[in-house]
Amino acid sequence: MKTIFVIADDDEAVSICQAAEPMEDWEGVELNGMDAGKMTMLHSLLTGDTFQDASSHYQAIYSGSEYGPWVFSIPRIVVERLATIEDEMEEVAEELAATEEFETGDWTLEQVEIVVSDLAASARICLEDEKKLFMWMGEM
């Protein structure tokens, strides 16, 4: 599954969903292998919400079809928290890498550190430019 985190205006979610290659039209970062379950776990670690409570935020807001692509809106609290974790980035990555969601996918700590770092950088851009962060998932 191809996963792209897209920085865009709130009203562009439908257009993002319709895009074959979102990074041709929007700023973003490709982080293949990320999915709603992994984002739910990151959300839970960053906010202290239970996994069950956090999971309610990771339902697709738009879908091209039952086979995708899908677009998810990353909650503002997660974007804000990601934008400010510079001093805790290594600790967050270590905790995230130790979760079942990442261990069962054979993610290395280095891969998880890249994900956290790239998402944090994207979150900072979202806050600076007053944009939203979306997760686009589709076929490779």
C-alpha positions in Angstrom: 0.0 0.0 0.0 1.3 3.4 -0.9 0.9 6.0 1.8 1.4 9.7 1.3 0.9 12.4 4.0 -0.4 15.5 2.2 -0.2 19.1 3.4 -3.3 20.9 2.0 -6.2 23.2 2.7 -9.1 21.7 4.6 -11.4 21.9 1.5 -9.0 20.0 -0.7 -9.6 16.5 0.7 -11.9 15.4 -2.1 -9.3 16.5 -4.7 -6.6 14.7 -2.9 -8.7 11.5 -2.9 -9.2 11.9 -6.7 -5.5 12.4 -7.4 -3.5 9.5 -8.8 -0.3 11.0 -7.5 -1.0 13.6 -4.8 2.6 14.8 -4.5 2.3 16.1 -8.1 -0.1 18.8 -6.8 0.6 19.1 -3.1 3.5 19.1 -0.7 3.9 16.0 1.3 5.9 13.0 2.2 5.6 9.3 1.1 5.7 6.9 4.0 4.7 3.6 2.6 3.5 1.0 5.1 1.8 3.6 7.4 -1.9 2.9 7.8 -4.8 3.8 10.1 -3.7 1.3 12.8 -0.2 2.7 13.0 -1.5 6.3 13.0 -3.9 5.3 15.8 -1.0 4.0 17.8 1.0 7.2 17.2 -2.0 9.3 18.2 -2.4 7.3 21.4 1.3 7.7 22.3 1.3 11.5 21.6 -2.0 12.3 23.3 -2.5 9.7 26.0 -5.8 8.7 24.5 -6.6 5.0 24.6 -6.1 3.1 21.4 -9.9 2.6 21.1 -10.6 6.3 21.6 -7.9 7.3 19.1 -9.1 4.8 16.5 -12.4 6.8 16.1 -10.3 9.5 14.4 -8.9 7.2 11.7 -11.9 6.4 9.5 -11.5 7.4 5.9 -13.2 10.7 5.2 -13.2 10.1 1.4 -12.9 7.0 -0.6 -12.4 6.6 -4.4 -14.1 3.2 -4.2 -14.1 0.2 -1.9 -10.6 -0.5 -3.2 -9.3 3.0 -2.6 -7.7 5.3 -2.6 -8.7 6.6 0.8 -8.1 9.9 2.5 -7.9 10.4 6.3 -7.7 13.7 8.1 -5.0 13.7 10.8 -6.5 15.4 13.9 -5.2 18.8 14.8 -4.1 17.7 18.3 -1.8 15.1 16.7 -0.4 17.7 14.2 0.3 20.1 17.1 1.9 17.5 19.2 4.1 16.2 16.3 5.2 19.8 15.5 6.6 20.1 19.0 8.3 16.8 19.8 11.8 17.6 18.7 13.3 16.9 22.1 11.3 13.7 22.5 11.5 12.4 18.9 13.8 9.5 19.7 11.8 8.5 22.7 8.5 8.6 20.7 10.1 6.5 17.9 11.4 3.9 20.4 8.0 3.6 22.0 6.3 3.4 18.7 8.7 0.8 17.3 8.0 -1.4 20.4 4.2 -1.6 19.6 2.5 -4.6 18.1 1.5 -2.5 15.0 5.2 -1.9 14.1 6.7 -5.1 15.4 4.4 -7.3 13.4 5.4 -5.4 10.3 9.1 -5.9 10.9 9.8 -2.2 11.1 13.3 -1.3 12.3 13.9 1.5 14.8 15.6 3.5 12.1 12.5 3.3 9.8 10.2 4.4 12.7 12.6 7.3 13.5 12.3 8.4 9.8 8.5 8.2 10.0 8.3 10.3 13.2 10.9 12.8 11.9 9.1 13.2 8.5 5.7 13.5 10.1 7.0 16.1 12.6 8.5 18.2 9.8 5.2 18.0 7.9 3.3 19.0 11.0 5.5 22.1 11.5 4.7 23.1 7.9 1.0 22.6 8.5 1.0 24.9 11.5 3.2 27.5 9.9 1.1 27.6 6.7 -2.3 27.1 8.4 -2.9 23.8 6.5 -4.2 20.4 7.4 -2.4 17.1 7.3 -4.1 14.3 5.3 -3.1 10.6 4.9 -3.7 9.3 1.3 -3.6 5.6 0.9 -3.8 3.8 -2.5 -2.3 1.1 -4.6 1.4 1.2 -5.5 
